[in-house]
């Protein structure tokens, strides 16, 4: 299929002063064909189906021929009976039988192609939705979890996207069934007008009869969707905090909470299943009544001489076949209702707009210039290693967010899910209130993000530069930084830019050589999601190594050694200060082992700069600083990691085993060399490079 995987463009970045139309902040007059319509759940579904038009048209064309044997087959059977069996003509019987066989063969052959289009449309809709969520997550960045609960975001990308795939499949099939339905109506009308009219109105009447059951079905499915999202959020929190839960003995409690919530999801699924079964039962019941009615009327017409035996058999075949399109129409209605429930959540996600906007005339950030924060009065001098100390970790974390131009909201994310029992007018009012709350939060974020930021580099405020340049020049690595699943090489060097020597140097500076040694295949060793197979200290040092490997102009490191033992922390402090010498580095910590290597120390009190100087000077002259540092020395050290391997020499000395022109880590020729040469000399020691 030429349109898979579906092409989903990145969301545009709004320019300063541009007005929005409600679709990704694009300026008026811009074509919105490639961007989803988020004005309502129904409009979003229609847009999504239009993007699947290729698969649905293919399914309709092949489906009409697949349904052909059932639609026109009874007609050929009736002619074979009347002209062959009743009339005693074996030639006519053979002729009509061969025609029927040909029609069946065509339908069977095209059934494979119809199924191919069905799967293609399903998977394409699923992947399109997943890519839309990924694009929106990338565009919003750290702001998105502040707007919507993580569980709802994951549910849209997983279960909801699957519902859209099912809707795409049933729409194409229902179109083919409708065409076959019209063919049958035409055949019946050409034989008997009364029976044809009954056949024509049967499907609308049956759908109308089942309509009262759709509203409670909609409510039950919404409840199931809400509980499933809560369960996903709970599972996400448990996985993220599993190490802490084990430490405090809370596994049993949270496991019981998860089991309780999973049972609520099961009960909601059963309730939704009961109503869905009721809808299907009504469809089956009335389809059967239609079949009985049509057969009874046909028999009476045969008895009155108005129909032949062959025509009666044809009518019975028509009635049996009509159950298929009628049931397909019921299925279409059910899938549409289910998709509307999911679309409401999807629209709430995709309509979110990032608070940032790019300046009309961006100003570049000067190199080797001081980094100044107006809110705290803190200044990081170019080329120095500055350590920021505060009695309140929240103050240093807030400073790091400001230095990196990260927007942190104090408001809780607003869920789109409704509490159980909320329905009707109250449900509409609650949804409106929550939409207003999300809108107010977005406006507050936008107002804060689009004004002057208050952090300058060489006098240039960060709001005057593009966000891409800010992210490239200023790197903030904190305790929330993630380790993604994949190879060690991908975790350390996601863009594949490093040579082996550069990667080894980054791991050495972060004292993370044991992470390399712990993986069976070295650089190609696999890391689990969130780095679950690593200890807390190993994961933290791998994050630090990744930040070091990025080699930013300005590095802001928040508590980079909080999860390691004192010996490892001392090594990291010494190596990091030497590696970053001459480049601006800001570290948020109260560790004396790091403070000893600082060019300058800044002490915050109440979020404001209270004193600065060397570590020794502040210990002697500032009582508040002394209390904070001495208290940190009384804390128990964390025993996490074994001693690392002996250090490699500086790659710049030429003894690191690779020259300046070494191939990057991802170079296949380098991999082959390492497979045939199990060790490579690094400095004065031998370090294994399995699969590097």
Secondary structure, DSSP 8 states (H G I E B T S, - for coil): -TT-S---------BTT----SSTT--TT---TTS---SSHHHHHHHHHHHTHHHHHHHHHHHHHHTHHHHHHHHHHHHHIIIIIITT-HHHHHHHHHHHHHHHHHHHHHHHHHHHHHHHHHHHHHHHHHHHHHHHHHHHGGGHHHHS-HHHHHHIIIIIHHHHHHHHHHHHHHHHHHHHHHHHHHHHHHH-HHHHHHHHHHHHHHHHHHTHHHHHHHHHHHHHHHHHHHHHHHHHHHHHTHHHHHHHT-HHHHHHHHHHHHHHHHHHHHHHHHHHHHHHHHHHHHHHHHHHHHHHHHHHHHHTTSS-HHHHHHHHHHHHHHHHHHHHHHHHHHHHHHHHHHHHHHHHHHT---S--B-TT-----SS--EEETTTTEEE-TT-EEEEEESSHHHHHHHHHHHTT-----S--------TT--HHHHHHHHHHHHHHHHHHHHHHHHHHHS--SEEETTEEGGGS-HHHHHHHEEEE-TT----SEEHHHHH-TT---BHHHHHHHHHHTT-HHHHHHSTTGGG-EE-GGGTTS-HHHHHHHHHHHHHHHT-SEEEEESTTTTS-HHHHHHHHHHHHHHTTTSEEEEE---HHHHTT-SEEEEEETTEEEEEE-HHHHHHH-HHHHHHHHHHHTS---------------GGGT-SSS-TT--BTT-HHHHHHHHHS-EEEETTEEEE-TT-
